Amino acid sequence: MPTGDQGKRARVLSGMRPTGRLHIGHYFGALQNWVRLQNDPAYACFYFIADWHALTSDYADTSAVAENTLQIMIDYLAAGLDPKKSVLFQQSVIPEHAELHLLLSMVTPLGWLERVPTYKEALENVKDKDLHNYGFLGYPVLQCADIVIYSSPDISGLLVPTGEDQVSHVETSREIVRRFNIFFGRALRKDAFSENKKSAMRIVLDVLSTKLVPPKGQPYSQDQKVEIQSYIRNNLHEVGLQNFAYPDELRQLIHVEDFLTEPDSMLTKTPRIPGLDGRKMSKSYGNTITLSESDADIRAKTRVMVTDPARKRRTDPGNPDVCPVYDWHKLFSTKETLDWAANGCRTAGIGCIECKAKMADHLIEWITPIRDRRVEFERHPKRVLEVIDEGSKRARKVAQGTMERVREAVFGWEKKRKEIDGAAGSAKA
């Protein structure tokens, strides 16, 4: 749920890689929830096509990226995403994503990237592509930039819809942002080492105060200042400001400004959607039904779906709770059909072929309006490009505002220019 000041909206960020047309797993796993969120006035939704991310693994052949980007936007629109309610955009059109990725990469430890579970799994399991490149290793940093480039002081939070298996990705982004803010938004105040702040300093340093805080009337040595700065920075990184042992006293010593917002996971409960072969639905397994599938292909593909392995013969009773076809019935069929399928399976009153055919009827009934909208957008690709262009302009305006703040935090050029202008004015006087 959105958090923060009353009246502010939370900003929702999510996207998909353009690796091919979307399937029903994408719809129930993400798109359905995205549509619900765009219709909730508590949220400002930004949904994008992550075409740079496609290059992290498919850099050897980029010939399909442009067409896939167009097709995925068509899928977005056909599924119900509305450019009047959501900002729909293309990642690579917004160079600020890449600029923030570069700056975040400067503060991200290499070990953080090497420990990401999906990175290790991909290196072990993907054999047909060479993933030993920085783009793939740095994927989490670019992903972080994609999200937090839409930070803003006037939002109540930055939310990423995720399943439980993706929470770790958002947590990595939170760690990167926290580290960035500590380096560039947690500066010691000018009077932190003054006499009247020594009491607060002793509380913050706790047992180290005996060593690092000089007696009354004596100044801090340079070594003491360096060690204090290191101690505070390290503790802030480990626990954050809110969990610091003495946050009130710490605020007396440091200036706090969050240039980037730590994103939060918005846990989304999604239904079980096995593929045609019972494994996880995935384009790489070839076990999907796309949102553009024809009636004939739907019937042909579902006819060979795996079922309860216990039903070896037509007369064998089965268990619908372990049958992928019944999982699909739950998504598409009426209660009457659900009861018919469950009872018929358990009593062997119906065969698997009948059960699949009935499920296919309901699937076709469900997918037809999506497919019809899709066909209409396919007939007018220029309209789809206009949606991408207009959404990308809106997204870039927000991204540019973020980068202005971030550049100043990192380099301080506006501050330096004002100092030079002030000195020049004094010299003339």
C-alpha positions, -999 to +999 in steps of 0.1 A: +000+000+000+012+036-006+029+052+023+040+087+032+024+122+033-014+123+029-025+134-005+006+121-023+004+092-047+028+063-048+045+056-081+044+021-095+072+008-118+075-024-138+085-036-173+092-066-195+119-075-219+110-077-256+119-113-262+087-122-280+049-120-279+034-122-244+015-153-233-013-160-208+013-165-181+024-129-185-012-118-183-021-135-150+014-130-136+017-093-143-006-076-168-038-083-149-024-066-118-010-037-138-044-029-152-059-031-117-033-007-103-037+019-132-074+021-122-066+028-086-063+066-079-037+059-052-011+051-078+007+067-107+018+038-129+048+037-152+051+005-174+079+001-199+095-022-224+131-030-213+148-032-246+183-026-232+178-055-209+172-077-239+207-070-250+223-083-217+217-119-230+207-115-267+234-091-278+246-114-306+214-109-326+193-078-321+174-081-354+141-089-336+142-063-308+124-036-326+096-058-338+093-075-304+091-041-288+062-031-310+044-064-304+047-062-267+033-027-267+004-041-287+000-068-260+000-042-233-027-022-250-048-053-259-046-065-223-061-032-211-033-008-203-044+027-211-020+054-221-044+079-205-041+062-172-005+049-173+028+061-187+038+035-213+073+039-226+104+024-241+135+022-219+162+029-245+145+062-256+154+077-222+192+081-220+189+091-183+184+054-175+219+047-188+234+078-171+220+068-137+231+032-143+266+044-148+267+065-116+251+037-096+277+012-109+304+034-094+292+027-058+280-009-063+305-035-049+313-063-074+305-089-048+269-078-046+264-086-083+282-119-082+260-132-053+227-125-071+210-160-073+197-155-108+231-146-121+247-178-107+218-199-120+220-185-155+257-191-158+252-227-148+221-234-168+223-214-200+246-232-224+236-217-258+247-181-250+279-166-236+268-146-205+303-137-193+299-100-200+295-069-178+260-062-192+247-095-178+266-091-145+254-055-142+218-063-149+207-056-113+223-021-115+205-012-147+173-026-132+178-004-101+183+026-123+151+018-143+131+020-111+147+048-090+151+072-120+114+078-112+122+090-076+107+123-067+102+144-035+065+147-043+055+110-042+047+088-012+067+058-023+082+038-052+066+004-056+075-026-078+048-053-082+066-086-076+060-122-067+078-137-037+105-151-059+114-116-071+116-098-038+154-103-036+158-082-069+141-053-052+161-057-021+193-055-042+180-022-056+173-009-020+209-017-010+223+001-040+201+032-034+210+032+003+247+031-005+243+059-030+224+081-005+250+074+022+278+086-001+261+116-014+232+125+009+247+119+044+273+146+049+285+156+084+272+191+093+298+219+095+295+221+132+295+183+138+330+185+154+322+217+174+323+218+212+285+220+217+279+188+196+303+166+216+275+153+239+256+141+208+287+126+193+295+106+225+260+091+224+263+082+187+298+066+191+288+048+223+319+028+235+341+044+208+335+078+223+363+074+248+388+070+220+374+093+194+358+123+213+385+146+229+380+161+263+362+194+267+381+223+252+403+201+229+398+199+192+394+166+172+424+153+155+423+146+117+426+109+124+396+110+148+375+128+122+383+103+095+375+074+118+342+089+130+331+095+094+340+059+085+321+046+115+290+066+108+290+058+071+295+020+077+267+018+103+243+038+081+249+014+053+244-017+075+212-006+093+200+026+077+191+059+094+157+047+108+173+016+125+204+035+138+207+031+176+205+069+182+188+085+152+179+118+169+214+124+181+228+113+147+205+139+130+222+166+150+255+156+134+247+148+098+227+165+070+202+140+056+189+141+020+176+112+000+183+120-037+170+086-047+140+067-032+144+032-019+119+011-037+095-013-020+081-046-032+044-047-038+037-084-032+012-097-057-006-130-053-007-147-087-025-179-096-006-211-105-001-211-143+017-242-154+028-246-190+013-270-215+038-296-204+033-291-167+065-271-162+067-234-155+052-215-185+081-201-205+088-191-241+121-210-239+102-242-231+077-237-260+048-245-236+028-213-239-004-199-253+002-164-266-023-136-263-025-137-301-030-174-305-057-186-330-086-208-320-072-237-340-038-234-324-053-232-289-073-264-295-043-282-310-019-272-282-043-279-253-053-313-268-018-325-260-015-309-225-002-332-198-027-343-172-028-363-139-002-390-146-024-415-125-050-415-153-033-439-177-066-453-189-100-436-196-115-457-167-089-446-141-101-420-116-078-389-113-070-360-090-078-326-105-056-309-078-025-322-095-037-317-131-024-287-151-056-287-172-077-282-140-054-253-130-063-237-164-100-244-157-097-223-126-086-194-147-111-196-175-141-217-167-174-211-149-181-226-115-205-251-132-177-263-155-152-264-126-175-287-107-182-308-138-144-312-144-135-320-108-163-346-102-158-361-136-121-365-131-124-380-096-150-405-107-136-412-142-170-399-155-152-379-181-120-384-201-091-361-203-098-353-239-133-341-230-119-321-201-093-304-223-118-296-250-142-279-225-114-259-210-103-248-245-139-235-251-137-213-221-101-202-229-111-191-264-141-173-250-118-154-225-091-146-250-113-135-279-118-098-268-081-094-261-072-109-294-097-087-312-082-056-297-048-069-306-058-073-343-071-037-343-038-023-330-018-045-354-038-028-383-026+006-371+010+002-360+016+040-363-009+045-335+011+021-314+044+041-321+026+073-311+017+057-278+053+047-273+066+081-283+042+101-262+047+079-231+085+081-235+083+119-236+063+119-203+086+094-187+117+113-198+105+146-182+104+128-148+138+111-154+154+144-164+143+160-131+158+131-111+191+133-129+194+171-123+192+163-085+215+133-088+242+152-108+243+180-083+245+155-055+275+137-071+294+167-086+280+198-070+285+219-101+257+243-094+271+250-060+306+255-075+292+279-102+275+300-075+307+302-055+326+313-086+299+338-095+299+352-059+336+355-058+336+373-092+309+397-080+329+405-048+361+411-069+342+436-091+329+454-060 
